[in-house]
Amino acid sequence: MIPVEVARGDSPVVLGLPHTGTHVPDAIMADLNERGRGLDDTDWHIERLYDGLLSGATTVQATFHRYVIDANRDPSGASLYPGQNTTGLVPLTDFDGHDIWDRAPDTDEIEERRLSYHAPYHAALQAEMERVKAIHGIAILYDCHSIRSEIPFLFDGVLPDFSIGTNMGATCDPAIEAIVQDVCNAAEGYSSVLNGRFKGGWTTRHYGQPTHGMHAIQMELSQATYLSAEAPPWSYDSAKAERLRRPLKDILTQLADPALIAKLTPGGIS
């Protein structure tokens, strides 16, 4: 199976989907324990949720599961959140802190997975960001994620419905951050936070270089907003999802607005 699927569009917006994949090679699946084989930490149905929301958007989607290797982690293995509970480049535990391996991969195996999965995903994402920038003068990476709303191992209490990450404003122009935050704040019946527990993963931090015309923002959605239940079989709730798709469509439409792109393009309007 190919590690990454790309659907090219002509919009300035690139949708990153690093955690929707569920493919685990047989040899790796054999090393997971029963809990690991459940693949519970998948960003379930995110590709379906965003499908068709922005005509012309490019999508870059990993096909492999994050237990194989996490496409949103620093390839060096450095922690995204030093001093806090998190999962690594190849997770040893699930989000609840439970072991997922009967036999965890060694250093050589992790490097092999990095070369076979992590590197091709990011080569494709880098290529699409550069292609889009060549067309529009800028590129905007909107990194699509979701997570269970309550995970005591990772965070206290209940997660807001929308968790927006820009690494404290470092990964995108303030106008992009403001658009996303304003839409989320105005969405009736939903809660939101900017740079709370999730400030943007390695992808957002790596590609977000506003001074070079490369902008990135992460959206972490609570799975309570579009799943029937945050537990197996992780069923998609069409009614919940259609309601959620409205503010998501508004966000993406505003990010692709030619007036915003002109403003953000070097030498554009101020």
N, C-alpha and C positions, 0 to 999 in steps of 0.2 A: 504494500500500500504506500502511495506517495505521502510524505509527511505534511504537505501543505497544499491547499487548494486556493487558487486565486481567480476571482471574477473581476475583470477590469472594467472600469467606467471612466467617464470624462469629468466627473465632479472633482473639486478640490478636496473632498472628504474621503478619507480611507478608514474603513471599519476594520479594526483588529479583533480577531476572535481566537484567543490563544487557549481557551479552556473548554471549548465545546466538544472536542474530539473524545471518542470513547475507544479508539483502537489501541489494543495492547497485544504485542506479538506473543505468540504461544509460549515461547521460552521465558518471557518476562512474567506472563500471567501465572505460569507454574511456580514462580518464586513468591508470589503474593499469598498472604493468608486469606482466610475466608472473608474477613472484614475488608481487606484490600480489594478483593475481587468484586465487591459491591460497587466500587467506583463512586462512592457517595459524594465526593467533592467536585463532581462535574458541574460546569455552568450549564445546567440543563435547559435545552430548548432556546438558548439565546439567539442562535441563528434564525430560528423561526420567528422569534419575537421581533427582530429587526428587519426581517425580509420585506423588501418593497417599500420601506419607509422613505428612502431617498433615491429617486431615479438618478442613475449615473454614478452612484457611490461604488467605489472599489472595495471588495472584501478580500481579506487575507485570513484564512481559517486553518488552524492546526487540525490535523486529523487524529493525532495521537493523544492519549490521555495524559493528564498532568502527573500521574504516578510513574509513567515511563520517564519523563523529564518535564519540568515545568518551564514552558516557554516564556513565562513572565518573571523569571528569576535571573539574577546576575549570573552569567556563565562562569564567573570565577568562584561562585558559591558564597559570596559575601551576603550577609543578611540585609534584607530590606529595612527591617525594624530592629536594630540592635537593642538588646535588653528586653524585648517583648516576645511572647510566644508567637511563632510563625512556622511555616514549613519551608524547606530548602529547595535547592535545585532539583534533586530527586528526593521527594518527601520520604521520611522514615516513619512518620505517623500521619494519621488523618487529621482533620480540623478539630477533632475532639481529643487529640493527644494520644490516641490508641495506635499501637504498632500495626503496620499494614503488611509486613513482610515475614515470610518464613525464612527467607534468605535474602538479606539486603545486598544491593549491588556494591562491588568494591570500586576503588578509584578508577581502575582501567575500564570497567563496565560503564561507569558514569561518563567518562571521556568519550567512549564509543557512542553512547546515546547523545551526547552533546553534538558530536559531528554528524550523526545520522538524522537527528530530529530538530534539536534546538537551532543549530546553525542554518539549516535550509529554510526553516520558518522565518528567521530574521533576515536571511539573504533576500527572500521574496518580499518581506515587508519593507526593507530598505529600498529595494528596486522600485517598488510601487510608490513609495514616498517621493523618491527622486523623479520618477516619471511624471507624477502629478505636479510636483513643483516646477518642472520644466514647462508644463502647459500653462499654469496659473501664476507662477511667481512665488507661490507659497503652497504648502501642503498642511492639512489638518488631520492628525490621527485621532480618531475617537475610539478608544479601547473599550470593548464591550465585555462586561463581567456580571456575574451574579453570585449570590451566596446565601446560605440560610440566615434567617433573621436573628436567631439566637444560638450562639456558640460560645459558651462560657470560657473555653480554653483560649479563645482569641480575643474576646472583648466582653465587657460588662453590659448587662441589660439587653435591650432590643435594638438592633441596628435600624437606622433610618431607612426609609424606602429608597431614597436616592443618596448615595455617597459619592461625592464628586472629588476627584483627586487631581491636583496640579502641582504637587510637591511645594506647597506654600506659595503658589503663583509663579514658580520658576519655569514651568514647562510650556506655557502658552501666553499669548498676548492677553492683557486684562480684559479686552473686549470679548474674547472667546469665553473666558471664565465667567464673565458677567452674564452673557447670554444663557449659558447652561444653568447657572445659579438662579437667574430670574425666572426661567421657565419652570424649574423644579419648585421654587418657592410659591409660584402662582398656581401650581397644579392642585386642584381642590381634592382634599382627602388624603394627600400624601405628605410625608415628612422628608426633610432633606438636610444634608450637612455638607459643608465644604472643608476638605482637608481635616477630616476627623480621624477615625481609626485607620481609614484607608486613604493614603495621600498620593496614590499612584504607584504602580509597580515599576519594575525595572524597565519595561517597555516604554511607559510614559516618560520616565526620567531619562532614558537613553535617547529617544527620538525627539523629545521636546527641546528644541534649540531655537527659541523665538528670534534671536538676533540673526539667524541664518535662514529665516523663513520657514522653519520646521516647527509646527505647533503640535502639542499632544495633550490630551485630557482623558482621564479614566472615569468611566461610569460604573459603579458597583451597585447593582440593584438587589434589593431584598427579594428573595425568591417567593416570599409571601405575597408579592404583588402580582404574580402571574401563574403560580402553580396551584393546583387543587389542594395539595398538602406538601409540606417540606420534608417528605419522607418517601421511600419507595412506594409505588412505582414512579414517583416524580412526574405526575401527570400534568400536562399543559391545560390550563383553564382558559378556554377561549374568551369567555366573557370578561374575566379579569384582564387578560392580555390585551383585548381590543381597547379597553379603557386606558391601559398603560401606554399603548402605542400612540395615543394622541399627543401627550407631551413629548414623547421621544421623537415623533415626526416633526413636531414644532422645533425642537432643538436642532435636528439635522438640517431642516429647511433653512433655519436662520444661519447656521454655520456655513451653508453653501451659497448664501445670498451674494450676488455679484458686488453689491455695494460694500459689504464687509470685506470681501476679498480685495477689492480695489483699495480700501483703506489700509489693509495690512500689508499689501505688496510694497516692497521698498520703493520709495519715491511716490507712493500713492497719496490719496487725500488724507488730511489729518483732522 
